[in-house]
């Protein structure tokens, strides 16, 4: 297995790190919340949340990247998952999912910005994409705030229609500091 030493990120308010099994309570709370999962297929059981957590951890082992667990820096509390996602047969993206209790605090923007910097600096991605449900206005607004624009419609890895927003790494670098 490769080393992921560079996969621990800190912002002014957040810590982003690889997911670990002790994150399950946070993942399960998110996955069982109807508002949180509205665009992710609806509420799921704790067992399903464990499978998603294991899948995210496995992506780190197989692809040297994956979703980060997002923790509040002060409390250490798990508040979401954000970062690169490279599923087989689908568009690689930087995605975000924050607990509804934390919406409106700018955490998704802060974490997504750090993750985008990381995929450019450590994975050398030249294209940054976000795959978003067409009805998810909040995520579309965040993608646009991050500097991304609508690129195309496509089917995700599960055959669900999705909207792809994105930008080049050069565009991101030129717009840093927004």
C-alpha positions as CSV (number, residue, x, y, z in Angstrom):
1,X,0.0,0.0,0.0
2,X,1.2,3.5,-0.8
3,X,1.7,6.2,1.9
4,X,-0.9,8.8,2.3
5,X,1.1,11.2,4.6
6,X,0.1,14.1,2.5
7,X,-3.6,13.2,2.9
8,X,-4.1,15.1,6.2
9,X,-5.4,18.6,5.5
10,X,-6.2,21.5,7.8
11,X,-8.0,24.7,7.1
12,X,-8.8,27.4,9.6
13,X,-11.8,25.5,11.0
14,X,-11.5,21.9,9.7
15,X,-9.4,18.8,9.5
16,X,-9.7,16.5,6.5
17,X,-8.3,13.1,6.9
18,X,-8.7,9.6,5.5
19,X,-11.8,7.9,6.9
20,X,-11.3,5.4,9.7
21,X,-13.8,2.8,11.2
22,X,-14.4,5.1,14.3
23,X,-16.1,7.6,11.8
24,X,-19.0,5.1,11.4
25,X,-21.3,7.0,13.9
26,X,-21.0,10.2,11.8
27,X,-21.3,8.4,8.5
28,X,-24.4,6.5,9.7
29,X,-26.0,9.6,11.1
30,X,-25.5,11.3,7.7
31,X,-26.7,8.3,5.7
32,X,-29.8,7.9,7.9
33,X,-30.9,11.6,7.5
34,X,-33.6,12.2,4.9
35,X,-32.4,15.8,4.1
36,X,-28.8,14.8,3.8
37,X,-29.5,11.9,1.5
38,X,-32.2,13.5,-0.6
39,X,-29.9,13.5,-3.7
40,X,-28.0,10.3,-2.7
41,X,-30.9,7.8,-2.9
42,X,-32.5,8.5,0.5
43,X,-31.9,7.2,4.0
44,X,-29.8,4.1,4.5
45,X,-29.2,1.7,7.3
46,X,-26.1,1.7,9.5
47,X,-25.0,-1.5,7.7
48,X,-25.2,0.4,4.3
49,X,-23.3,3.3,5.9
50,X,-20.6,0.9,7.0
51,X,-20.3,-0.4,3.4
52,X,-20.0,3.2,2.1
53,X,-17.3,4.0,4.7
54,X,-15.5,0.8,3.8
55,X,-15.8,1.6,0.1
56,X,-14.3,5.1,0.7
57,X,-11.4,3.6,2.7
58,X,-10.9,1.0,0.0
59,X,-10.7,3.7,-2.7
60,X,-7.7,5.2,-0.7
61,X,-6.0,1.7,-0.8
62,X,-6.8,1.2,-4.5
63,X,-6.5,4.6,-6.0
64,X,-4.4,6.6,-3.5
65,X,-7.2,9.0,-3.0
66,X,-10.8,9.1,-1.8
67,X,-13.3,11.0,0.3
68,X,-11.9,12.7,3.3
69,X,-13.7,12.6,6.7
70,X,-14.3,16.2,7.6
71,X,-13.9,17.1,11.3
72,X,-14.5,20.3,13.1
73,X,-11.0,21.4,14.2
74,X,-12.1,22.6,17.7
75,X,-14.3,19.7,18.7
76,X,-13.0,16.9,16.6
77,X,-16.6,16.1,15.7
78,X,-17.3,14.3,12.3
79,X,-19.4,16.7,10.1
80,X,-19.1,15.3,6.6
81,X,-17.2,13.7,3.8
82,X,-15.6,15.7,1.0
83,X,-13.0,15.0,-1.6
84,X,-11.9,13.1,-4.7
85,X,-14.0,10.2,-5.9
86,X,-12.8,8.0,-8.8
87,X,-15.4,5.3,-9.4
88,X,-14.8,2.7,-12.1
89,X,-16.6,3.7,-15.3
90,X,-17.6,7.2,-14.2
91,X,-16.3,10.7,-14.2
92,X,-13.7,11.4,-11.5
93,X,-14.9,14.3,-9.3
94,X,-14.4,16.3,-6.1
95,X,-17.7,15.9,-4.2
96,X,-19.1,17.1,-0.8
97,X,-21.6,15.9,1.7
98,X,-22.0,17.8,5.0
99,X,-24.4,17.1,7.9
100,X,-27.5,19.2,7.6
101,X,-26.9,20.6,11.1
102,X,-23.8,22.2,9.7
103,X,-25.3,23.7,6.4
104,X,-24.9,27.4,5.9
105,X,-21.6,27.7,7.8
106,X,-19.3,27.6,4.7
107,X,-17.8,24.2,5.7
108,X,-18.5,22.6,2.3
109,X,-16.8,25.5,0.5
110,X,-13.8,25.4,2.9
111,X,-13.4,21.6,2.7
112,X,-14.0,21.4,-1.1
113,X,-11.4,24.2,-1.7
114,X,-8.8,22.3,0.3
115,X,-9.6,19.1,-1.5
116,X,-9.3,20.7,-4.9
117,X,-5.9,22.2,-4.0
118,X,-4.9,18.7,-2.8
119,X,-6.0,16.9,-6.0
120,X,-4.1,19.4,-8.1
121,X,-1.0,19.4,-6.0
122,X,-0.8,15.7,-5.1
123,X,-2.7,13.9,-7.9
124,X,-1.9,16.3,-10.7
125,X,-5.6,16.4,-11.9
126,X,-5.9,18.9,-14.8
127,X,-9.7,18.8,-14.8
128,X,-11.8,19.3,-11.6
129,X,-15.4,18.0,-11.9
130,X,-18.4,17.9,-9.6
131,X,-21.3,15.5,-10.5
132,X,-24.5,16.9,-9.1
133,X,-28.2,16.0,-9.2
134,X,-30.0,18.5,-11.4
135,X,-32.4,19.4,-8.6
136,X,-29.7,20.0,-6.0
137,X,-29.6,23.8,-6.2
138,X,-27.4,24.2,-3.2
139,X,-24.6,22.0,-4.6
140,X,-24.9,23.7,-8.0
141,X,-24.5,27.1,-6.3
142,X,-21.4,25.8,-4.4
143,X,-19.9,24.4,-7.6
144,X,-20.4,27.8,-9.3
145,X,-19.0,29.6,-6.2
146,X,-15.9,27.4,-6.6
147,X,-15.6,28.7,-10.2
148,X,-17.0,25.7,-12.0
149,X,-19.5,25.9,-14.8
150,X,-22.0,23.4,-16.3
151,X,-20.2,21.1,-18.8
152,X,-22.6,18.3,-19.7
153,X,-25.3,15.8,-18.6
154,X,-24.3,12.2,-18.2
155,X,-25.2,9.0,-16.3
156,X,-23.3,8.3,-13.1
157,X,-21.8,4.9,-12.3
158,X,-25.2,3.6,-11.2
159,X,-27.0,4.8,-14.3
160,X,-28.6,7.9,-12.6
161,X,-28.7,11.1,-14.6
162,X,-26.3,13.7,-13.3
163,X,-25.0,17.2,-14.2
164,X,-21.3,17.6,-14.5
165,X,-19.9,21.0,-13.5
166,X,-16.2,21.7,-13.8
167,X,-13.1,23.7,-14.6
168,X,-9.5,23.2,-15.5
169,X,-6.8,23.2,-12.8
170,X,-5.4,26.3,-14.5
171,X,-8.8,28.1,-14.0
172,X,-8.8,27.0,-10.3
173,X,-5.3,28.2,-9.7
174,X,-6.0,31.5,-11.4
175,X,-9.0,32.0,-9.3
176,X,-7.6,31.0,-5.9
177,X,-8.3,33.3,-3.1
178,X,-12.0,33.9,-3.9
